[in-house]
Amino acid sequence: MHRDFLVSGDTFRLAITRADTTLGANLNFADFKVTLMTESQQKSFPVSWEELHRTSKALAWRLLELGPFEGIVAVTRGGLVPAAIVARELEIRLIETACISSYHGSDQGELAVLKDAPSAGDGTGWLIVDDLVDTGETARALRTMMPKAHFATVYAKPAGRPLVDTFVTEVSQDTWIFFPWDMEPQPSTPIIGQRA
């Protein structure tokens, strides 16, 4: 959860994170950790396992009336987890993969199709699931391979959004999404230690 505040003409984003994971009606401010985010941090979008599960399930709800689908093509590697959740929710048992590489760390390079999805043919009756459509390069390659498939992603950026049929959450083009598999818990510096 975050809230933006205007202070002396500058906008600051305050990120509020629960200190514990218990649920309860009696919350007080002491239960929260408050961190002032810098401008460079504002364009990052960390996604927890719980959030990815919830948003992938929301994607399944959006796809429910569009099926039934013969099978799912999970786009590796980011689309594997959302595809598993969608497959469970829609009771789809036939899962194929399309293995496409374009990122090397955080740098986007040349697109390489490592494996296509031969079981899906031209995509008729099939659902393609990926975590994100970014620039649209991967989506264009998938559309060329399976022009009749329904293409769904959990997240969409403006440059790639026209290439997908269904998505749940749009983020700005300059936002970097940190998926749960990109992160690990680590110690953080106390607020007083962050002073310049």
N, CA and C of each residue as an Amber inpcrd file, in Angstrom:
protein
   588
   0.8520000  -1.1560000   0.0000000   0.0000000   0.0000000   0.0000000
   0.9020000   1.2240000   0.0000000   0.5120000   2.2610000  -0.7130000
   1.2810000   3.4990000  -0.7020000   0.3370000   4.6910000  -0.7330000
   0.8890000   5.8150000  -0.3480000   0.1400000   7.0590000  -0.4050000
   1.0960000   8.1590000  -0.8080000   0.6760000   9.0270000  -1.7240000
   1.5050000  10.1440000  -2.1650000   1.1670000  11.3830000  -1.3380000
   2.1990000  12.1420000  -0.9480000   2.0270000  13.3650000  -0.1740000
   2.7420000  14.5040000  -0.8730000   2.1650000  15.6790000  -0.8530000
   2.8030000  16.8700000  -1.3980000   3.4340000  17.6210000  -0.2370000
   4.7740000  17.7590000  -0.2710000   5.4970000  18.4310000   0.7980000
   6.4210000  19.4550000   0.1580000   6.2220000  20.7310000   0.4720000
   7.0440000  21.8240000  -0.0480000   7.2020000  21.7670000  -1.5630000
   6.1240000  21.5150000  -2.2710000   6.1450000  21.5140000  -3.7290000
   6.6260000  20.2150000  -4.3540000   7.1530000  19.2840000  -3.5820000
   7.6110000  17.9970000  -4.1010000   6.6480000  16.9020000  -3.6700000
   6.4480000  15.9370000  -4.5340000   5.6040000  14.8080000  -4.1880000
   6.4780000  13.6800000  -3.6640000   6.1200000  13.1300000  -2.5300000
   6.8370000  12.0060000  -1.9530000   5.8870000  10.8230000  -1.8850000
   6.3990000   9.6400000  -2.1560000   5.5890000   8.4310000  -2.0240000
   6.0010000   7.7350000  -0.7390000   5.0280000   7.4150000   0.0700000
   5.2480000   6.7230000   1.3150000   4.7650000   5.3000000   1.1270000
   5.6710000   4.3310000   1.2340000   5.2900000   2.9220000   1.1270000
   5.0490000   2.3980000   2.5310000   3.9260000   1.7440000   2.7400000
   3.5780000   1.2230000   4.0570000   3.4880000  -0.2880000   3.9450000
   4.2890000  -0.9880000   4.7490000   4.3430000  -2.4420000   4.7100000
   4.0140000  -2.9820000   6.0880000   3.1370000  -3.9830000   6.1530000
   2.8160000  -4.6030000   7.4370000   4.0620000  -5.2180000   8.0440000
   4.2590000  -5.0150000   9.3090000   5.4130000  -5.5930000   9.9990000
   5.2170000  -7.0880000  10.2320000   3.9850000  -7.5410000  10.3160000
   3.7230000  -8.9680000  10.4670000   2.6340000  -9.3580000   9.4650000
   2.4250000 -10.6430000   9.2960000   1.4710000 -11.0970000   8.2790000
   0.1520000 -11.5520000   8.8780000  -0.0750000 -11.3240000  10.1690000
  -1.3390000 -11.7370000  10.7660000  -2.4430000 -10.7800000  10.3660000
  -3.6290000 -11.3120000  10.2610000  -4.7800000 -10.4800000   9.9300000
  -5.5680000 -10.2030000  11.1930000  -6.1810000  -9.0710000  11.2490000
  -6.9830000  -8.7520000  12.4110000  -7.6440000  -7.4120000  12.2500000
  -8.7290000  -7.2070000  12.9630000  -9.4840000  -5.9690000  12.8480000
  -8.8530000  -4.8470000  13.6630000  -8.0840000  -5.1960000  14.6980000
  -7.5180000  -4.1760000  15.5780000  -6.1050000  -3.8170000  15.1410000
  -5.9870000  -2.9770000  14.1320000  -4.6850000  -2.5410000  13.6470000
  -4.3640000  -1.1780000  14.2300000  -3.1010000  -0.9550000  14.5330000
  -2.6910000   0.3820000  14.9200000  -1.4280000   0.7370000  14.1520000
  -1.0600000   1.9790000  14.1710000   0.0560000   2.4610000  13.3690000
   1.3600000   1.7440000  13.7120000   1.5060000   1.2580000  14.9200000
   2.7260000   0.5590000  15.3210000   2.9150000  -0.7470000  14.5540000
   1.8520000  -1.2720000  13.9500000   1.9380000  -2.5050000  13.1780000
   2.5490000  -2.2960000  11.7960000   2.8630000  -1.0560000  11.4320000
   3.3460000  -0.7750000  10.0850000   4.7740000  -0.2450000  10.1020000
   5.5060000  -0.6000000   9.0570000   6.8400000  -0.0560000   8.8220000
   6.6820000   1.0040000   7.7450000   7.2010000   2.1940000   7.9490000
   7.0370000   3.2900000   7.0040000   8.3970000   3.6160000   6.3990000
   8.4620000   3.6790000   5.0710000   9.7050000   3.9670000   4.3660000
   9.4590000   5.0650000   3.3530000  10.2730000   6.1100000   3.3870000
  10.2040000   7.1610000   2.3890000  10.9410000   6.6740000   1.1550000
  10.2440000   6.6540000  -0.0090000  10.8320000   6.1470000  -1.2380000
  11.4380000   7.2910000  -2.0330000  12.5930000   7.0500000  -2.6190000
  13.2310000   8.0490000  -3.4690000  12.6060000   7.9940000  -4.8550000
  12.9280000   8.9880000  -5.7000000  12.3910000   9.0410000  -7.0510000
  12.7270000   7.7800000  -7.8410000  13.9690000   7.2670000  -7.7030000
  14.3600000   6.0730000  -8.4490000  13.5750000   4.8490000  -8.0010000
  13.1640000   4.7920000  -6.7420000  12.3990000   3.6550000  -6.2460000
  10.9410000   3.7180000  -6.6900000  10.4350000   4.8830000  -7.0400000
   9.0280000   5.0170000  -7.3990000   8.6660000   4.2220000  -8.6440000
   9.6220000   3.9620000  -9.5180000   9.3340000   3.2560000 -10.7520000
   9.6000000   1.7630000 -10.6490000   9.7860000   1.2690000  -9.4520000
   9.8750000  -0.1780000  -9.2680000   8.5490000  -0.6660000  -8.7080000
   8.1860000  -1.8860000  -9.0800000   6.9010000  -2.4430000  -8.6950000
   7.1310000  -3.8680000  -8.1890000   7.4240000  -4.0160000  -6.8870000
   7.6440000  -5.3670000  -6.3550000   6.3250000  -6.1330000  -6.2090000
   6.3350000  -7.3750000  -6.6270000   5.1410000  -8.2270000  -6.5830000
   5.4440000  -9.4250000  -5.6860000   4.6340000  -9.6380000  -4.6690000
   4.8100000 -10.7800000  -3.7620000   4.1780000 -12.0250000  -4.3790000
   4.5090000 -13.1850000  -3.7980000   3.8870000 -14.4390000  -4.2560000
   2.3640000 -14.3630000  -4.0910000   1.9170000 -13.8080000  -2.9690000
   0.4750000 -13.7080000  -2.7200000  -0.2020000 -12.8080000  -3.7520000
   0.4370000 -11.6740000  -4.0610000  -0.1440000 -10.7600000  -5.0430000
  -0.1800000 -11.3890000  -6.4250000   0.8920000 -12.0900000  -6.8010000
   0.9150000 -12.7510000  -8.1030000  -0.1740000 -13.8170000  -8.1860000
  -0.3670000 -14.5640000  -7.1140000  -1.4210000 -15.5810000  -7.0940000
  -2.7970000 -14.9320000  -7.2350000  -3.0320000 -13.8900000  -6.4640000
  -4.3270000 -13.1970000  -6.4930000  -4.5940000 -12.5920000  -7.8760000
  -3.5870000 -11.9690000  -8.4740000  -3.7740000 -11.3200000  -9.7670000
  -3.8960000 -12.3540000 -10.8870000  -3.1920000 -13.4700000 -10.7860000
  -3.3260000 -14.5460000 -11.7740000  -4.7170000 -15.1770000 -11.6830000
  -5.2430000 -15.2760000 -10.4770000  -6.6080000 -15.7900000 -10.3000000
  -7.6220000 -14.8110000 -10.8880000  -7.3590000 -13.5070000 -10.7460000
  -8.2200000 -12.4980000 -11.3730000  -8.1820000 -12.6330000 -12.8950000
  -7.0120000 -12.9610000 -13.4250000  -6.8990000 -13.2030000 -14.8640000
  -7.7740000 -14.3820000 -15.2660000  -7.7650000 -15.4420000 -14.4660000
  -8.6180000 -16.6090000 -14.7470000 -10.1010000 -16.2200000 -14.7630000
 -10.5110000 -15.3600000 -13.8410000 -11.9050000 -14.8980000 -13.8190000
 -12.2510000 -14.1860000 -15.1270000 -11.3300000 -13.3580000 -15.6250000
 -11.5830000 -12.6380000 -16.8770000 -11.6510000 -13.5830000 -18.0770000
 -10.9490000 -14.7010000 -17.9880000 -10.8970000 -15.6500000 -19.1000000
 -12.0170000 -16.6860000 -19.0720000 -12.6820000 -16.8120000 -17.9360000
 -13.6750000 -17.8680000 -17.7300000 -14.7220000 -17.9350000 -18.8310000
 -15.3120000 -16.8180000 -19.1730000 -16.3900000 -16.7970000 -20.1670000
 -15.8800000 -16.8860000 -21.6080000 -14.5730000 -16.7800000 -21.8010000
 -14.0010000 -16.8130000 -23.1530000 -13.6790000 -18.2310000 -23.6010000
 -13.6500000 -19.1720000 -22.6740000 -13.3190000 -20.5670000 -22.9720000
 -14.5470000 -21.3490000 -23.3520000 -14.4350000 -22.6690000 -23.3680000
 -13.2850000 -23.4180000 -22.8750000 -12.1210000 -23.3760000 -23.8570000
 -10.9290000 -23.5360000 -23.3020000  -9.7140000 -23.5670000 -24.1030000
  -9.2310000 -25.0110000 -24.1990000  -8.6820000 -25.3530000 -25.3430000
  -8.1450000 -26.7050000 -25.5420000  -6.9060000 -26.9210000 -24.6880000
  -6.0910000 -25.8770000 -24.5610000  -4.8710000 -25.9630000 -23.7720000
  -4.2780000 -24.5890000 -23.5450000  -3.2000000 -24.5700000 -22.7710000
  -2.4830000 -23.3350000 -22.4640000  -1.0530000 -23.4510000 -22.9770000
  -0.5790000 -22.3730000 -23.5570000   0.8430000 -22.2410000 -23.8720000
   1.4140000 -21.2950000 -22.8260000   2.2680000 -21.8430000 -21.9610000
   2.9430000 -21.0330000 -20.9460000   4.2310000 -20.5090000 -21.5520000
   4.4340000 -19.1970000 -21.4680000   5.6340000 -18.5870000 -22.0200000
   6.7170000 -18.6140000 -20.9430000   7.8040000 -19.3200000 -21.2430000
   8.8650000 -19.4320000 -20.2390000   9.7620000 -18.2050000 -20.2860000
  10.2020000 -17.8730000 -19.0800000   9.9870000 -18.5370000 -17.8150000
   8.9160000 -17.8350000 -17.0030000   8.7280000 -16.5390000 -17.2400000
   7.8110000 -15.7550000 -16.4190000   6.3640000 -16.1960000 -16.4500000
   5.9290000 -16.7980000 -17.5400000   4.5330000 -17.2080000 -17.6600000
   4.2100000 -18.5390000 -17.0210000   5.2260000 -19.2670000 -16.5280000
   4.9720000 -20.5900000 -15.9630000   4.0720000 -20.5490000 -14.7330000
   4.3560000 -19.6660000 -13.7990000   3.5650000 -19.6070000 -12.5620000
   2.1440000 -19.1040000 -12.8400000   1.9550000 -17.9790000 -13.5520000
   0.5840000 -17.5710000 -13.8620000  -0.1810000 -18.6310000 -14.6610000
   0.4990000 -19.3160000 -15.5860000  -0.1660000 -20.3570000 -16.3840000
  -0.6360000 -21.5070000 -15.5070000   0.1650000 -21.8870000 -14.5090000
  -0.2350000 -22.9610000 -13.6000000  -1.4840000 -22.5670000 -12.8110000
  -1.5390000 -21.3270000 -12.3670000  -2.7010000 -20.8620000 -11.5990000
  -3.9370000 -20.7970000 -12.4940000  -3.7950000 -20.2410000 -13.6840000
  -4.9230000 -20.1650000 -14.6250000  -5.3860000 -21.5680000 -14.9970000
  -4.4470000 -22.4830000 -15.2600000  -4.8000000 -23.8650000 -15.6150000
  -5.6080000 -24.5230000 -14.5040000  -5.2060000 -24.2990000 -13.2710000
  -5.9480000 -24.8730000 -12.1470000  -7.3490000 -24.2990000 -12.0610000
  -7.4490000 -22.9750000 -12.1560000  -8.7460000 -22.3180000 -12.0000000
  -9.7130000 -22.6450000 -13.1370000  -9.1900000 -22.8660000 -14.3350000
 -10.0540000 -23.1560000 -15.4890000 -10.1000000 -24.6500000 -15.8150000
  -9.4620000 -25.4690000 -14.9710000  -9.4210000 -26.9230000 -15.1590000
  -8.8770000 -27.3120000 -16.5240000  -7.8020000 -26.6550000 -16.9230000
  -7.1340000 -26.9780000 -18.1930000  -5.9690000 -27.8970000 -17.8680000
  -5.9460000 -29.0650000 -18.5080000  -4.9280000 -30.0720000 -18.2000000
  -3.8050000 -30.1390000 -19.2360000  -4.0500000 -29.6190000 -20.4310000
  -3.0570000 -29.6850000 -21.4910000  -2.2270000 -28.4020000 -21.4830000
  -0.9550000 -28.5580000 -21.1320000  -0.0590000 -27.4060000 -21.0050000
   1.1240000 -27.6020000 -21.9520000   1.3780000 -26.5990000 -22.7600000
   2.5090000 -26.5670000 -23.6980000   3.3700000 -25.3840000 -23.2870000
   4.6140000 -25.3500000 -23.7300000   5.4560000 -24.1940000 -23.4600000
   6.0170000 -23.6200000 -24.7500000   6.1840000 -22.3170000 -24.7440000
   6.9430000 -21.6170000 -25.7700000   8.1060000 -20.9850000 -25.0230000
   9.3130000 -21.3400000 -25.4250000  10.5030000 -20.8700000 -24.7070000
  11.1620000 -19.7630000 -25.5160000  11.0740000 -18.5520000 -24.9930000
  11.5850000 -17.3700000 -25.6850000  12.4830000 -16.6010000 -24.7300000
  13.6400000 -16.2170000 -25.2120000  14.5920000 -15.4740000 -24.3940000
  14.8430000 -14.1090000 -25.0210000  14.7080000 -13.0730000 -24.2000000
  15.0340000 -11.7320000 -24.6900000  15.7470000 -10.9040000 -23.6300000
  15.6100000 -11.2780000 -22.3710000  16.2730000 -10.5370000 -21.2950000
  17.4900000 -11.3050000 -20.8080000  18.5400000 -10.5610000 -20.5440000
  19.7440000 -11.1050000 -19.9300000  19.9840000 -10.2410000 -18.7020000
  19.5000000 -10.7240000 -17.5430000  19.4610000  -9.8860000 -16.3440000
  18.3750000  -8.8510000 -16.5450000  18.7190000  -7.5790000 -16.4030000
  17.7260000  -6.5160000 -16.6060000  17.8650000  -5.8670000 -17.9810000
  18.7640000  -6.4050000 -18.8150000  18.9740000  -5.8560000 -20.1550000
  18.1920000  -6.6540000 -21.1880000  17.4460000  -5.9500000 -22.0230000
  16.7120000  -6.6270000 -23.0750000  17.6020000  -6.7030000 -24.3050000
  17.7890000  -7.9070000 -24.7890000  18.6330000  -8.1260000 -25.9570000
  17.8150000  -8.6340000 -27.1220000  18.5020000  -9.3470000 -28.0010000
  17.8510000  -9.8970000 -29.1810000  16.9610000 -11.0690000 -28.7850000
  15.8180000 -11.1600000 -29.4210000  14.8460000 -12.2140000 -29.1470000
  15.3360000 -13.5350000 -29.7280000  15.2660000 -14.5900000 -28.9390000
  15.6350000 -15.9220000 -29.4090000  14.5110000 -16.8950000 -29.0700000
  13.9560000 -17.5440000 -30.0850000  12.9420000 -18.5760000 -29.8620000
  13.6960000 -19.8790000 -29.6350000  13.6970000 -20.3550000 -28.4060000
  14.4140000 -21.5730000 -28.0370000  13.5630000 -22.8070000 -28.3130000
  12.2410000 -22.6550000 -28.2190000  11.2990000 -23.7520000 -28.4720000
   9.9480000 -23.1390000 -28.8030000   9.3510000 -23.5800000 -29.9010000
   8.0000000 -23.1120000 -30.1920000   7.0060000 -24.0560000 -29.5110000
   5.7240000 -23.8960000 -29.8130000   4.6800000 -24.6950000 -29.1580000
   3.9430000 -25.5090000 -30.2130000   4.5320000 -26.6180000 -30.6900000
   3.9540000 -27.3530000 -31.8100000   2.5500000 -27.9080000 -31.5530000
   2.2300000 -28.2580000 -30.3220000   0.9030000 -28.8110000 -30.0230000
  -0.2170000 -27.8110000 -30.2660000   0.1130000 -26.5200000 -30.1870000
  -0.9110000 -25.4800000 -30.3120000  -1.2270000 -25.1340000 -31.7660000
  -0.4500000 -25.6140000 -32.7050000  -0.6950000 -25.3120000 -34.1160000
  -0.7440000 -23.8170000 -34.3630000  -1.8300000 -23.3570000 -35.0050000
  -1.9800000 -21.9100000 -35.2590000  -2.6140000 -21.1760000 -34.0820000
  -2.8730000 -21.9000000 -32.9960000  -3.4160000 -21.2890000 -31.7870000
  -4.9180000 -21.4120000 -31.6380000  -5.6040000 -21.9820000 -32.6220000
  -7.0610000 -22.1130000 -32.5380000  -7.4510000 -22.8790000 -31.2740000
  -8.2500000 -22.2360000 -30.4240000  -8.7180000 -22.8540000 -29.1880000
  -7.7070000 -22.8370000 -28.0500000  -6.5630000 -22.2260000 -28.2590000
  -5.5070000 -22.2160000 -27.2500000  -5.3940000 -20.8550000 -26.5770000
  -4.8660000 -20.8800000 -25.3690000  -4.6400000 -19.6900000 -24.5560000
  -3.1410000 -19.5580000 -24.3090000  -2.5780000 -18.4150000 -24.6440000
  -1.1800000 -18.1120000 -24.3250000  -1.1770000 -17.3050000 -23.0290000
  -0.3460000 -17.7020000 -22.0580000  -0.2610000 -16.9850000 -20.7850000
   1.1880000 -16.5890000 -20.5260000   1.3850000 -15.3040000 -20.2460000
   2.6950000 -14.7880000 -19.8600000   2.5110000 -13.8710000 -18.6590000
   3.6030000 -13.5960000 -17.9580000   3.5200000 -12.7170000 -16.7920000
   3.3230000 -11.2670000 -17.1990000   3.9680000 -10.8580000 -18.3160000
   4.0390000  -9.4470000 -18.6610000   4.1980000  -9.2720000 -20.1540000
   3.5350000  -8.2640000 -20.7070000   3.8790000  -7.7930000 -22.0420000
   4.5220000  -6.4350000 -21.8410000   5.7550000  -6.2930000 -22.3440000
   6.5410000  -5.0890000 -22.1230000   6.6420000  -4.3010000 -23.4200000
   7.6750000  -4.5070000 -24.1950000   7.8310000  -3.7910000 -25.4710000
   6.9840000  -4.4130000 -26.5680000   6.5770000  -5.6610000 -26.3840000
   5.7690000  -6.3570000 -27.3740000   6.5630000  -7.2710000 -28.2850000
   7.8890000  -7.3180000 -28.1260000   8.7110000  -8.1630000 -28.9990000
   8.3460000  -9.6400000 -28.8480000   8.2580000 -10.1280000 -27.6160000
   7.8730000 -11.5160000 -27.3790000   6.4570000 -11.7640000 -27.8870000
   5.5590000 -10.8340000 -27.6250000   4.1660000 -10.9810000 -28.0680000
   4.0680000 -11.0700000 -29.5870000   4.8530000 -10.2620000 -30.3070000
   4.8360000 -10.3220000 -31.7720000   5.3010000 -11.6900000 -32.2700000
   6.3440000 -12.2160000 -31.6490000   6.8400000 -13.5460000 -32.0390000
   5.7760000 -14.6110000 -31.7770000   5.0930000 -14.5190000 -30.6310000
   4.0410000 -15.4850000 -30.3040000   2.8560000 -15.3430000 -31.2490000
   2.4880000 -14.1280000 -31.5870000   1.3910000 -13.8810000 -32.5370000
   1.7060000 -14.4510000 -33.9180000   2.9830000 -14.3720000 -34.3100000
   3.3920000 -14.9450000 -35.5880000   3.2600000 -16.4710000 -35.5590000
   3.6610000 -17.0740000 -34.4320000   3.5880000 -18.5290000 -34.2870000
   2.1520000 -19.0300000 -34.1710000   1.3340000 -18.3140000 -33.3890000
  -0.0360000 -18.7590000 -33.0670000  -1.0130000 -17.6050000 -33.2360000
  -1.2900000 -17.1990000 -34.4740000  -2.1150000 -16.0110000 -34.7030000
  -3.5600000 -16.1320000 -34.2160000  -4.0560000 -17.3490000 -34.0320000
  -5.4600000 -17.5170000 -33.6220000  -5.6280000 -17.7810000 -32.1300000
  -4.5390000 -17.7700000 -31.3760000  -4.6190000 -18.0110000 -29.9310000
  -5.1200000 -16.7630000 -29.2180000  -5.6920000 -16.9680000 -28.0440000
  -6.0700000 -15.8560000 -27.1640000  -4.8650000 -15.5870000 -26.2710000
  -4.3730000 -14.3610000 -26.2600000  -3.1510000 -14.0150000 -25.5360000
  -3.5090000 -13.2430000 -24.2770000  -3.0890000 -13.7640000 -23.1050000
  -3.4060000 -13.1370000 -21.8230000  -2.1400000 -12.9630000 -20.9940000
  -2.0320000 -11.8120000 -20.3430000  -0.9210000 -11.5530000 -19.4290000
  -1.4610000 -10.9910000 -18.1190000  -0.6820000 -11.1530000 -17.0820000
  -1.0630000 -10.5930000 -15.7870000  -0.8480000  -9.0800000 -15.8110000
   0.3110000  -8.6490000 -16.3090000   0.6600000  -7.2310000 -16.3500000
   0.8850000  -6.8040000 -17.7940000   0.5940000  -5.5350000 -18.0890000
   0.7910000  -5.0030000 -19.4370000   1.3590000  -3.5920000 -19.3490000
   2.3270000  -3.3200000 -20.2260000   2.8670000  -1.9730000 -20.3850000
   2.3110000  -1.4030000 -21.6900000   2.2170000  -0.0900000 -21.8110000
   1.5660000   0.5330000 -22.9660000   2.0980000   0.0940000 -24.3310000
   3.4050000  -0.0950000 -24.4780000   3.9570000  -0.4590000 -25.7880000
   3.4780000  -1.8260000 -26.2610000   3.2440000  -2.7430000 -25.3440000
   2.8250000  -4.0880000 -25.7220000   1.3540000  -4.3720000 -25.5500000
   0.6540000  -3.5080000 -24.8400000  -0.7570000  -3.7430000 -24.5170000
  -1.6450000  -4.0410000 -25.7190000  -1.4820000  -3.3740000 -26.8720000
  -2.3490000  -3.6920000 -28.0130000  -2.1900000  -5.1150000 -28.5470000
  -1.1200000  -5.8020000 -28.1690000  -0.8630000  -7.1430000 -28.6790000
  -1.5180000  -8.2440000 -27.8510000  -2.0230000  -7.9020000 -26.6560000
  -2.6670000  -8.9190000 -25.8160000  -4.1800000  -8.7320000 -25.8460000
  -4.8710000  -9.8540000 -25.6710000  -6.3350000  -9.8160000 -25.6740000
  -6.8980000  -9.5300000 -24.2880000  -6.2300000 -10.0460000 -23.2540000
  -6.7190000  -9.9010000 -21.8800000  -5.5270000  -9.6740000 -20.9600000
  -5.6650000  -8.7170000 -20.0430000  -4.6620000  -8.5060000 -19.0020000
  -5.3890000  -7.9930000 -17.7710000  -4.6680000  -7.9550000 -16.6410000
  -5.2890000  -7.5090000 -15.3930000  -4.8040000  -6.1270000 -14.9810000
  -3.4970000  -5.9180000 -14.9280000  -2.9480000  -4.6830000 -14.3790000
  -2.0300000  -4.0090000 -15.3820000  -2.2560000  -2.7100000 -15.6200000
  -1.3670000  -1.9480000 -16.4870000  -0.3990000  -1.1530000 -15.6300000
   0.8640000  -1.1490000 -16.0520000   1.8900000  -0.3430000 -15.3930000
   2.5540000   0.5170000 -16.4540000   3.1700000   1.6140000 -16.0360000
   3.8070000   2.5180000 -17.0010000   5.0050000   1.8320000 -17.6600000
   5.3680000   2.3240000 -18.8240000   6.4530000   1.7240000 -19.6010000
   7.7860000   1.7770000 -18.8580000   7.9760000   2.8110000 -18.0360000
   9.2520000   2.9600000 -17.3350000   9.2590000   2.3250000 -15.9440000
   8.2990000   1.4700000 -15.6620000   8.2500000   0.7630000 -14.3820000
   8.8990000  -0.6080000 -14.5410000   9.7560000  -0.9640000 -13.6000000
  10.3720000  -2.2900000 -13.5940000   9.6310000  -3.1330000 -12.5690000
   9.0540000  -4.2440000 -13.0280000   8.3290000  -5.1450000 -12.1320000
   9.3120000  -6.1610000 -11.5690000   9.3520000  -6.2360000 -10.2410000
  10.1630000  -7.2490000  -9.5680000   9.2360000  -8.3890000  -9.1740000
   9.3390000  -9.5050000  -9.8790000   8.5170000 -10.6750000  -9.5780000
   9.1050000 -11.4110000  -8.3810000   8.3120000 -12.2470000  -7.7160000
   8.7970000 -12.9110000  -6.4950000  10.0750000 -13.7140000  -6.7140000
  10.2330000 -14.2890000  -7.8950000  11.4340000 -15.0750000  -8.1590000
  12.6630000 -14.1890000  -8.3930000  12.4670000 -12.8790000  -8.5150000
  13.5740000 -11.9300000  -8.6760000  14.0710000 -11.3820000  -7.3430000
  13.3620000 -11.6840000  -6.2590000  13.6670000 -11.0640000  -4.9690000
  13.9250000 -12.1210000  -3.9090000  14.6100000 -11.6970000  -2.8630000
  14.7670000 -12.5320000  -1.6880000  14.8280000 -11.6300000  -0.4680000
  14.3590000 -12.1390000   0.6680000  14.4050000 -11.3090000   1.8820000
  15.8500000 -10.9710000   2.2410000  16.0470000  -9.7520000   2.6690000
  17.3750000  -9.3360000   3.0990000  17.2430000  -8.2520000   4.1550000
  18.2800000  -8.0970000   4.9540000  18.2200000  -7.0470000   5.9890000
  18.1110000  -5.6570000   5.3460000  17.4240000  -4.7760000   6.0130000
  17.3210000  -3.4010000   5.5140000  17.9680000  -2.4520000   6.5220000
  18.4190000  -1.3310000   6.0270000  19.0460000  -0.3140000   6.8700000
  17.9480000   0.4310000   7.6340000  18.1150000   0.6080000   8.9550000
  17.1320000   1.3880000   9.7170000  16.9980000   2.7940000   9.1240000
  15.8550000   3.4000000   9.2900000  15.5790000   4.7150000   8.7230000
  16.6520000   5.7230000   9.1180000  17.0650000   5.7130000  10.3690000
  18.0620000   6.6920000  10.8250000  19.3860000   6.5180000  10.0870000
  19.7050000   5.2890000   9.6580000  20.9270000   5.0270000   8.9280000
  20.8730000   5.4230000   7.4720000  19.6830000   5.8010000   6.9840000
  19.5170000   6.1910000   5.5930000  19.6960000   7.7020000   5.3910000
  19.8960000   8.4340000   6.4710000  20.0850000   9.8760000   6.3750000
  21.3660000  10.1900000   5.6190000  21.2900000  11.2080000   4.7950000
  22.4950000  11.6010000   4.0230000  23.3070000  12.6040000   4.7940000
